Amino acid sequence: MKCCSVNASTPVPAFRMGRIFQEVQTFCSQIETFALCKSSQRFLQVLESMVPEPAREAVQALNQPESVGVGLQALEGFDPIVAAQVRSMLFHMCTPTVCSIGSVVNILSASGKIVFDVRIVPGTTEAEFSKIVDTAADALQTSLGFDIGLEMRRWTGGYEIDIEDPFFQHCVESLSNSWGSRYENAEVAPFLLPASSDSSHFASVGFHPVGFSPLLFPPDFPGFALAHAPNERVPVTAFEEGLRLYIRTLGSYLSTL
């Protein structure tokens, strides 16, 4: 991003580079568009069958871009943690993580840089996502009134396992047989983890990883709400029981080969 540098005594409203911070949220919201992949479709099917009757209409609304906002708002009233998880599965995510403008104390810089961390819903191609970014960038440049440049540092795309994959199906069966009876009407569903991993890199060379790390949380434990949060932790009993299931699942699958 480039405009004109000025002395620090210049009134802040005249500092056009500073406006970039006001516009970043709009830029991100234009990139965070709705996208529905196969894993999310299956997750929503299972979720709809398990939530209380008043919440089912909210879950049904999550399948369409024109109603997903209303559905998420309604779902948040039932369970904010589930609503946050579901939103991360249904939208591309764009977050500014590194911002740098200027290096001299008494000069308002003519240029600056912002790095965005982006999580992309599986099934979206680089060309499709680049079009979304270009549209948002054009709007940002028009609003700011000065030139901006974009660089895609690295493209890996989103990754999801084929839910018909034999090993994935084995993991589902193992979870259902081991823990399903502990909960009324429980059903195993795939979900997308909005995080970076090596899975897409492995998939590009013919391997198809399955994210399988079973943890059986106590009913009163906040679970994934603690992920990357203060005092992040899991109960030792949840880890131990999950490890035993992990070993059984791998052992039973290998015995079939």
N, C-alpha and C positions, 0 to 999 in steps of 0.2 A: 504494500500500500504506500502510495507516495502523494504528498501534496507539497506545501511550502513550509520551511522551518521559520520560526519567529522567536523573538526574545521572550523570556519567561514573564516579563512584565505585561505582556499582551493579555487582555481579558480572556478568561477561559472560553466563553462562547465563541470567540473568534478562532480558537484552536481547532481546526477541522479534524486533525488526526485524532483528537480526543473523542470525537463523535463515534469513532469505530466501536467503542465499548458500549455505546447506547444502541448500536444497530446489530451487535453480534447475536443477541437473543432472537431477533427477528430472522436473521440469516439461518440460525440453527433450526428454528421452528419450521422454516420452509424446506429444510432438508429432511427433517423428521417426519417423513410421510408414511402412510399406511402400506403395509405389505403382508400378505397372508401366505405362508408356506404350508406344506403338507403336515409337518410336525405340529404346527400351531392349530391347524384345522382339527387334527385328532385330539389335541389337548382340549380344545373348546368343546368337542363332542363329549368327552369324558366329564369335563367340568359341568356342563349343562345337566348331565344325568345325576350329578352328585349334590349340587347346591339345593338349598330349600326352594320350594315352588316360587316364592316372591322374587327370587334372584334369577330365575331361568330366563325371563324376558331380557334382563340385562346382558346375560351371556349370549343370547341369540343376536343381540344388537352388535356384538363384537365382530361378527363375520363380514360386515359391510362398512366401507369407508365413510359413508354418509351418516351412519348411526353409531360408529365405534366410540366417539367422544361421549355420547349420552350413556352408552353401555358401561364405559369405564367409570364415569362419575357415579352411576348407580351401584356398580360393583364395589367401589370404594366405601360406600356406606355399609356394606356387609362385611368386607374384609380388606382394609387398606394394603396389607402386605401382598395378598393375592392380586389385587388390582395393579400394584406396581410391577409385579412379576409379569403379569399378562401384557401390560403396556410395552414392556421391553421386548416381548416376543412379536408384537404386532407392528412396531414402528422401527425404522432406521433411527439410530441414536447418533447425535452429533454434540460433542462437548468441547469447548475451548479449554485447553490444558496448559498451554505455554503462551504468554503474552509478553512482548518486548517492544517498547517504543523509546528510543533515545538512549543516550549514554552520558550526556552532559547535563549538569544540574540546572544551569540557567538558560538552557535552550529547549524550546518545544520542537521536537524532531520533525523532520519532513517525511520520515518513513517509519514503518513499524512492521511487526510480524506477529501473527497469531497461528498457533498450531492447534488443529482440531483432532480429537480422538473420535473416530467414527466406527460404529458397529452396524453392520449391514445384514438385513434379513436374508436368509438363504433363498436362492432362486432368482435373485436380482443380478443381472449382468453388469459388467463394468460400463458398457455403453448406456444402459438404462440409468445407472446411478450417476454417471457423468452428466447426463442430461438434466437430472434433478439439481445437481450442484451448479451447473452453468446457469440455469434459470435463476437460482437463488443469488448467484454472484452478480448477474446482470442487474437484478433488482437492488442489490446492495450498492453497486457502483453508481447507479442512477440516484439513489438516495443520498450517498455521500458527496457526489460531485467531483470525485477525483479517481485516478486510476488504481485498480487493484489487480494483483496477479495471483493465480492459483497454481499450486503444484501438488499433484497426487504423489506423495512420497512412496507409497507402497499399496498395491492392490492384492488382496487375498480373497475378498468376498466372504459371504457367510457360508456356513457348513451345517448340514443336517444329515443324519443317518437315514437311509431308506428304512421306513418302519416295517417293511417286509423282509428286511435282512435276517437271515437265520439266527445269527448270534444275538441280535437285538431281541428277536422273538423269544429266544431262550432266556434272556435276562428278564423280560416281562413275565414269563411263566414262572421263573424262579422266585421273583418278588411276590407274585400273586400267591404261590403255594406256601411261601414261608411267612409272609406278614399279612396277606390279605384277610385271613380269618380273624385278625385282631380288631378289625374295624368293620362296622356294618356297611354293606354295599360298597366296599372299597374296590377301586379299579386302577390299574397301573396305566399311566399316560406319559408320553414323551413330552419334554419341554425343552425350550431353547435357553441356554445359559448366555446372557449378554456379556460375554467376556472374550478375551483373546485366548487362543489355544493353538496347538500345532495341528489340529485336525484337518484344516483346509490344505495345509502343506502336504500332509500324508496322503490326503485324497487325490492330490494332483499327480501322485506317482503310483496310484492304484490301490492304496490301502484305505480302509474305511473305518475309522475308529468309532467306538461306542463309548459315550461318557457314562460310566457306571460306577458310582461311589455311594452305595446305600448307607443311609444314616437313619436310625429310628429314634426320632426325638420324642421326649416325654410330652404329654398333652399341653403342659403349661410353658413349654420352652419356646422362645420366639423364633427359633430356627434360622431361616435364611435372612431374616430381618437384621441379623448381626453380621452378615457378610460384609467385610471391609468396613465395619463400623467400630466405634469405641468398645473395648472389652469383647472383641470377637472371640468366639470360643464354641466348642461343641462338648456335650457331656461325654465323659469317658465311657460310660455304658453304651451310648449311642455309637461311638466309634468301635468298641469291641464287638457289639452285636452286628454292626455293618461289616466288619472285617470277616467275621465268621461266615456271613452270607456270601460275601465276595469270594471267599475261598471255595465254598460249596458250589457256587454257580460256575466258576471256572473249571473246577474238577469234574462236575457232571457234564459240562459241554465237551471237554477234552476227551471224556470217555466215549463219546459218540463218534469221534473222528476215526 
